[in-house]
């Protein structure tokens, strides 16, 4: 599963406005609604909040992977959103979260969801300066290039 292949330029939020955990999730949901990728925005938001209540999806190193399953989604949706200021997201390392990989997939195919989450987690673990590189990128295209370059290094 290649993250750079799933992530499209138009699915990158280059600067989140929100500063609070719930507001960040709502901003990403509204982004998807605006792109006409989802219709059930309230349901999606509630599912993301419920998932965060189980335990924060902030995995450290400035990265969070909020995720859930939504029946109306056939193909997985992946958004990358950036907060240069950082958001308190109850990260395991206690540091602010800057990069959000939002993953929404179909409950009909749970293995795809797990593959995407595992691929992101593996990339984050192995590419030590991923957060720094993404924060320095000047365009959505460059962000995807950085992810592709880091994924290619993993296969060497």
N, C-alpha and C positions, 0 to 999 in steps of 0.2 A: 504494500500500500504506500503510494507516494503522495505526500502532502502537497508538494508543489503542483502535482497534476490535478488534484482536487480543488485547489484554491485558485479562484479566478480574480483578475485585477479588480473587477467591479464589486467584489465581495470583501474588499479591504476598507476598513474605516481608519483613515490616516490619523485622526485625532478625535478621541472621545471627549465629549463636553462634560459628562457626568463625573462626579467625584466619590459617589457612594456606591456600595456593592449593588443594591437593588436597582438604583438608577442606571448603572452601567448595563445590567441585564435588560432593563426596559429599553434603553437606547438601542441595543443590538437587535432586540425584537422589533422595534419600530423601524429600524433600518431594513430588516427582512420584509416587513409589511409594505414599506415604501417601494421596495424592489419587486413587489408582487410575487414573492417566493412562498409566502404563507398567507392564510386567511384568518386562522384562529390564533391571533396574537395574544389574547388574554390567556388562553389555554397554555400556549407555549411559555409565556412569562410565569404562570403559576407552576408549571412543571419544573422550570429552571430554579425557581425559589425553593420548591420542595426538595430538589436535589441538593442545593446548597445547605439546607437545614440538616441533611444527613451527614454532612461534612464538607468543608470547603474544597472546591476544585482547584484552588491555588496550590500549585505543586512546588513552589519555590523558584528561585532564580528569576523572579519578576514575571512568572508565567502562570496563567490559569487556563483550565480547559473545561469551562462550563459545558454541560451536555445533557441531552435527554432524547427521548423518542417521541415522535408525534405522528399519529396515524395518517395525516394528510400528506406527509412527505414520502415520496417514492424513492427518489435518489437522495443520498446524503447531502446535506447542506453544510458548508464550512465557511465561517467568517473569521477573519483575523482583524482584531480591533486593537488600536494602540492608545495608551494614555501616557503621554510624556511626563506628566506630573506624578503619575502613579496613584493607585487606588488601594485603600486598606481593604483587603479581600480575605482576611483571616488566613493568610498564607502560612504554611508549615514552618517557614523560616522567619516569620514575623515581619518581613520586609514588604514594601509596597509592590503591587502588581502593575506591570506596564503593558504586557502582551496578553491578549485574550484570544484563544482559539475556541470559537463557539461551534459545537458539533451537534447537528440535529439529524436523526436518522429514523428510519421506519421501524416500528416494533416487529414488523414481519420478518426482518432480517437482522437479528441482534448481533450476529457475528461481524457484520460490516462495521457496526458501531464500535465494537471491541477492537477491531483491526485498526481503525482510525485513531482511537484513543491510544492504543499501544504504539502506533507509529509516531504520534506527536510526542509521547512521553520518552520514547527511545531517542528521538531527534534532540529533544531538550537535554536529556542526560548526557549524550555524547558530544553535542556541539556546545562547548562551554561558554562561548561568548555570543550565543544566538540573540539574546535580548539586546545586548549592546549594538550588535550589527543591525538588527531590525530598527532600533530607535534612531540610528544614524542614517538609515535609508531615506532617500528623498522622493521616492515614488513607489506606487503599488507594484509596478513591474520589477523594480529593484528588490523589493521585499521577497517576491516570489523567486527571483534569481538567487538570492541569498539562501533561501530554503532549499532550492534545487542543488546549489553548490554544496551545502552541508549534507544533504541526503546522499549526494554522489560520494562524498568523503567516507560515509559510513559503509559504502559498498566496496571500498578499495581494499 
